[in-house]
Amino acid sequence: MLNALALGRRTKAGLLTLAALTFADASPASATESQEAKFNKILSQADTAYGEYLAGQCVTCHAPTGAAQGIPHIHGLPDVYLVQTLLEYKAGIEGRTNQAMVNIAKNLSEEEVGSLAKYFSEQTDNQ
């Protein structure tokens, strides 16, 4: 999987395409439309204030000032990438095997995934 920092520089459309191809069992065109619709639905339910509340558990490991001890920095990453990543952990996608993240993500609702993604995407490096 691509480095999160490299993904942070990609456009939203590019992330949607990448996510669609990641989960795709169908052709890229139909998968992109399907995945884009799913991400838009999840993000449309997002509540930034709720995401901030939920983030209290996340920042225990994901420090706002940068990556530490192999734990990636997630503040300021695109919301679409964060949704994709949490859904990959939730689904047990190969390569997303950190047991702590799997345990957390599998219990998140779509509203919680969207709210966390929206909250963290709006944060800067030092918030």
N, C-alpha and C positions, 0 to 999 in steps of 0.2 A: 504494500500500500504506500501511497505517496506520503512524503513528509508533511506534517501538518502546517509547517511554516510555508512550504511551497504552495499548499492548497489555499492558505490564507491570501495569497496573491492572485488567485484565479478569480474569474468572473462568476457571478451567480449562475449564469447559463451554463458555463463550463462545469461547475460543480453539480448542477442538476443532471447534465449528461453523464458525468463520471458516476454519480450515484445510481442513475438508471442502469448503466452498463454493469455496475457492481451487483445489482440485485436482479438483473434481467434474465428471464427464461425465454423471452420473446424477442422480436426484432428490435434493434435500437430505436427506431422511430416510435413504435408503440410503447416501448418501455420508457422512453423519455417522457412522453405525455402522461403515462400512468404514474411515474415517480414524481414528476413535477406536480401533478394534482395531489398526490399524497402529502408531499412536503408543504404545499400551499395550504392544504387543509390543517395540517398540524400547526403550522405557523400562524394561521388565522385564529386559532384558539389560544394563542400565547398571551400571557398576562405577565408583563415585565416585573411588576411588584411581587407576584407570586413566585416568579423565577428567582428574584432576589432572596425571598424567604427560603426557598428550597436550596439555594446556593450555599447556605451556611455549612451544609455537610460537605459540599464539593471543595470548598476552599480550605478544608482541613488538609487536603493533599495538594490540590492545584493552586499553588501560590500565585497571587496577582502580580508579583514582581518578576516572574520568569520560571523556567523549568528548573527543577531541583531533584536530585536523586533519581533521575530517569522518569519522573512524573511530568508529563507535558504541560506547557503553559496553554491555557484555553481562553484567556481573556482577550477579547477583540477578534476572535476567529469568526468567519462568516456563519450566520445562523443555519444556513443550509448544510454546511459541513458538520456542524455540531449535531443537528438532527440526524444526519446520515450516520455519524459515529455512534451516537446513543442507540439508534435502531440496529446497527451492526452488533453491538454488544448484547442488546436484548435478544436478537435472533441467533446469537452464537456463531456469527460469521467467522470463518477461518481467519486467523491473524488477530482477532479481537478476543484474546484469551485471558486477559488480566482478570483474575477471579473476583477481586473486589468490584471492578467495574461491571462485570457480568451480573453479580448479585444485586448491585444497585439498579442497573438499567432494566433488568427483567421485571422489577416492581414498579417502574414508572409508567404512568398513563401517557397517552399521546399529548394531553394538555400539559402535563408536567415536562415532557420532552421539549415541546415547543416553548414553554415558558422559560426553561433553563437556557435553551439555545438563544432565545431572544435576549434574555438578560446578559449572558456572557458575551454575545456579539456586540453589545452596546458598551462594554467596558473597555477602558484603555489599559495600557500596561501597568499603570500604577494605582488603579482603583481597587 
